Amino acid sequence: MSESHKDIFARTISVLALLTAIAAIVVPYIQQQSQFRALHTEQLKIRINSFVSEPLLVTSYDHGEDGGVVQTPWKISISNNGNRKSSVVMVSAHNVKTNGNFTFAGVTGDILSMDHTPVELPINLGPGESQSYYLSVGFKVPKEVYHLLGEVGKDSRIPLNIVTNELSKIGIDLYGFPLRFSPVAGGGVKLEADSRYPPPIIEVVVKTGLGNYFAGRASRSGFFDGEGIDGVIIN
């Protein structure tokens, strides 16, 4: 082997040795940082069940010709899928998609536990922990709906079966869209929300003490039976 070839070979071995030494330092560092992020990154999952049988609240937010605000309870579940403790310091809701004459009021009401006691923020969640709550989501409904339900009880909670009975009298759903009437076997008529007028999509957002945001989306029909299910049969 010539001297020049020996020199090239020696340099190559030196470079490979240097790269191996660098890799021995960098690879563990990258792995350590990855593990650190996994242990310290917040991972919350928000699930929303809008079909609950809790009563609807007619608020005192009367906007005259523009209607008024009612609040419907939605069940939200917050799960901590991370490896660190998380603290929820804010819960809010807003509309993602609006149809027709529907307007989201931007009013987020009380947060209640499953036994209906008020919940104070922050909500603390340990690793792997999940908690569920009722969140009152506010909607600005048409004046016909607001006044009709307001006659039943303003600033009071109205059971869903009564809400359904009142809405069926004027043939529109909670958002002011016309109901669809369908005959059923054995007599009677089924009233349900018209699929041509899809309900609004609402996004519930939570903010943690570290300043991170997590969200979940859902929609709810504007006409439901006493169990919160879309549609009702009138004999």
C-alpha positions as CSV (number, residue, x, y, z in Angstrom):
1,M,0.0,0.0,0.0
2,S,1.4,3.4,-1.0
3,E,2.0,6.1,1.5
4,S,-0.9,8.2,0.1
5,H,-3.3,5.3,0.4
6,K,-2.2,4.7,3.9
7,D,-2.8,8.3,4.7
8,I,-6.3,8.2,3.2
9,F,-7.1,5.0,5.1
10,A,-5.9,6.5,8.4
11,R,-7.9,9.7,7.9
12,T,-11.0,7.6,7.1
13,I,-10.6,5.6,10.3
14,S,-10.2,8.8,12.2
15,V,-13.4,10.3,10.7
16,L,-15.4,7.2,11.5
17,A,-14.1,7.1,15.0
18,L,-15.1,10.8,15.4
19,L,-18.5,10.1,14.0
20,T,-19.0,7.2,16.3
21,A,-18.0,9.3,19.3
22,I,-20.4,12.1,18.3
23,A,-23.2,9.5,17.8
24,A,-22.5,8.1,21.3
25,I,-23.2,11.5,22.7
26,V,-26.0,12.8,20.4
27,V,-28.2,9.7,20.2
28,P,-28.6,9.4,24.0
29,Y,-29.2,13.1,24.2
30,I,-32.0,12.9,21.6
31,Q,-33.5,10.0,23.3
32,Q,-33.4,11.8,26.7
33,Q,-35.0,14.9,25.2
34,S,-37.8,12.8,23.6
35,Q,-38.4,11.1,26.9
36,F,-38.4,14.4,28.7
37,R,-41.0,15.8,26.3
38,A,-43.2,12.7,26.6
39,L,-43.1,13.1,30.4
40,H,-43.7,16.9,30.5
41,T,-46.0,17.5,27.5
42,E,-49.7,18.0,28.2
43,Q,-52.1,15.7,26.4
44,L,-55.8,16.3,27.0
45,K,-58.7,14.7,25.1
46,I,-62.0,16.5,25.0
47,R,-65.2,14.4,24.3
48,I,-68.6,16.0,24.0
49,N,-72.0,14.3,24.4
50,S,-74.7,16.9,23.4
51,F,-77.6,14.4,23.6
52,V,-78.3,14.6,27.3
53,S,-81.7,14.7,29.0
54,E,-80.9,17.6,31.3
55,P,-83.4,20.5,31.3
56,L,-83.0,23.7,29.2
57,L,-82.6,27.1,30.8
58,V,-84.4,30.2,29.4
59,T,-82.2,33.1,30.5
60,S,-83.1,36.8,30.9
61,Y,-80.9,37.8,27.9
62,D,-83.7,39.2,25.8
63,H,-82.6,40.8,22.5
64,G,-86.0,41.9,21.4
65,E,-86.6,41.3,17.7
66,D,-83.3,39.4,17.5
67,G,-84.6,36.7,20.0
68,G,-83.0,35.7,23.3
69,V,-80.6,33.3,24.9
70,V,-81.3,29.8,26.1
71,Q,-78.8,27.4,27.6
72,T,-78.7,23.7,26.9
73,P,-76.5,21.4,29.0
74,W,-73.9,19.3,27.2
75,K,-71.8,16.6,28.8
76,I,-68.1,17.1,28.4
77,S,-65.4,14.6,29.4
78,I,-61.8,15.7,29.9
79,S,-59.2,13.0,29.9
80,N,-55.5,13.5,30.7
81,N,-53.7,11.2,28.4
82,G,-50.3,12.6,29.3
83,N,-47.7,11.7,32.0
84,R,-48.0,14.9,34.0
85,K,-50.6,16.6,36.0
86,S,-52.7,19.2,34.2
87,S,-54.9,22.0,35.5
88,V,-57.8,23.4,33.4
89,V,-58.2,27.1,34.1
90,M,-60.8,28.1,31.5
91,V,-63.7,26.4,29.6
92,S,-65.4,28.2,26.7
93,A,-67.6,27.5,23.7
94,H,-68.1,29.0,20.3
95,N,-69.7,28.2,17.0
96,V,-67.6,26.6,14.2
97,K,-70.4,26.5,11.6
98,T,-73.6,28.5,11.5
99,N,-76.7,27.7,9.3
100,G,-79.5,30.0,8.3
101,N,-80.8,32.4,11.0
102,F,-79.0,30.7,13.9
103,T,-76.6,32.8,15.9
104,F,-74.4,31.5,18.7
105,A,-74.7,33.8,21.7
106,G,-71.2,33.2,23.0
107,V,-72.6,32.7,26.5
108,T,-71.1,29.8,28.4
109,G,-73.0,29.0,31.6
110,D,-72.3,27.0,34.7
111,I,-70.1,24.0,34.9
112,L,-71.8,21.3,37.0
113,S,-70.6,17.9,38.3
114,M,-72.6,14.8,37.4
115,D,-74.5,15.2,40.7
116,H,-75.3,18.8,39.7
117,T,-73.1,20.7,42.1
118,P,-71.3,23.8,40.8
119,V,-67.7,23.2,39.8
120,E,-65.0,25.8,40.5
121,L,-62.0,26.2,38.3
122,P,-59.2,25.1,38.1
123,I,-60.0,21.4,37.4
124,N,-57.0,19.3,38.3
125,L,-56.4,16.0,36.4
126,G,-53.7,13.5,37.2
127,P,-52.0,11.3,34.6
128,G,-54.6,8.9,33.1
129,E,-57.4,10.6,35.0
130,S,-60.8,11.5,33.3
131,Q,-63.6,13.7,34.6
132,S,-67.0,14.5,33.3
133,Y,-69.2,17.6,33.7
134,Y,-72.3,19.3,32.4
135,L,-71.5,22.5,30.6
136,S,-74.4,25.0,29.8
137,V,-73.9,26.2,26.3
138,G,-75.8,29.4,25.3
139,F,-77.7,29.9,22.1
140,K,-79.5,33.0,20.8
141,V,-82.7,31.6,19.5
142,P,-85.4,33.3,17.3
143,K,-87.9,35.5,19.2
144,E,-90.8,33.1,18.5
145,V,-88.9,30.4,20.3
146,Y,-87.6,32.6,23.1
147,H,-91.0,34.1,23.9
148,L,-92.8,30.7,23.7
149,L,-90.4,29.1,26.1
150,G,-90.2,32.3,28.2
151,E,-94.0,32.0,28.9
152,V,-93.3,28.5,30.4
153,G,-90.6,29.9,32.7
154,K,-88.0,32.5,32.3
155,D,-84.8,32.2,34.4
156,S,-85.9,28.6,35.1
157,R,-85.0,25.2,33.8
158,I,-87.6,23.5,31.5
159,P,-87.7,19.7,31.0
160,L,-87.0,18.6,27.5
161,N,-90.4,16.9,27.0
162,I,-92.1,20.3,27.7
163,V,-89.7,22.1,25.4
164,T,-90.6,19.6,22.7
165,N,-94.4,20.0,23.3
166,E,-94.1,23.8,23.0
167,L,-92.0,23.7,19.9
168,S,-94.3,21.2,18.2
169,K,-97.1,23.8,18.6
170,I,-95.4,26.3,16.3
171,G,-93.8,23.7,14.0
172,I,-90.1,24.9,14.3
173,D,-87.1,23.6,16.1
174,L,-85.0,25.4,18.8
175,Y,-83.0,27.2,16.1
176,G,-86.1,28.4,14.2
177,F,-85.9,25.9,11.4
178,P,-89.2,24.2,10.2
179,L,-89.9,20.7,11.6
180,R,-90.4,17.7,9.3
181,F,-93.6,15.7,9.7
182,S,-93.6,12.0,8.8
183,P,-96.4,9.5,9.2
184,V,-95.6,6.4,11.3
185,A,-97.0,2.8,11.2
186,G,-100.1,2.4,13.4
187,G,-101.1,6.0,13.1
188,G,-99.6,9.2,14.4
189,V,-97.0,11.5,13.1
190,K,-93.3,11.8,13.8
191,L,-91.9,15.3,14.2
192,E,-88.2,15.7,13.8
193,A,-85.6,18.2,12.8
194,D,-85.3,18.7,9.0
195,S,-82.0,17.4,7.7
196,R,-82.0,20.2,5.1
197,Y,-81.1,22.5,8.0
198,P,-78.2,20.9,9.8
199,P,-77.6,22.1,13.4
200,P,-74.7,24.3,14.2
201,I,-71.3,22.8,15.1
202,I,-70.0,24.0,18.5
203,E,-66.4,23.8,19.7
204,V,-65.7,23.5,23.4
205,V,-62.2,24.8,24.3
206,V,-60.3,24.3,27.5
207,K,-57.1,26.2,28.5
208,T,-54.6,24.8,30.9
209,G,-52.4,26.5,33.5
210,L,-49.5,26.1,31.1
211,G,-51.3,28.1,28.4
212,N,-52.1,25.1,26.2
213,Y,-55.5,24.8,24.4
214,F,-57.5,21.6,23.7
215,A,-60.8,21.4,22.0
216,G,-63.7,19.0,21.0
217,R,-66.6,19.6,18.6
218,A,-70.2,18.4,18.5
219,S,-73.6,19.5,17.3
220,R,-77.1,19.0,18.6
221,S,-80.5,18.7,16.9
222,G,-82.9,21.5,17.6
223,F,-85.8,19.1,18.3
224,F,-85.6,16.2,20.8
225,D,-87.6,13.9,23.0
226,G,-87.5,13.8,26.8
227,E,-84.3,11.7,26.7
228,G,-82.4,14.1,24.5
229,I,-82.9,12.0,21.3
230,D,-83.7,13.6,18.0
231,G,-87.4,13.5,17.1
232,V,-90.7,12.6,18.8
233,I,-93.8,10.8,17.8
234,I,-97.2,12.5,18.2
235,N,-100.3,10.3,18.3
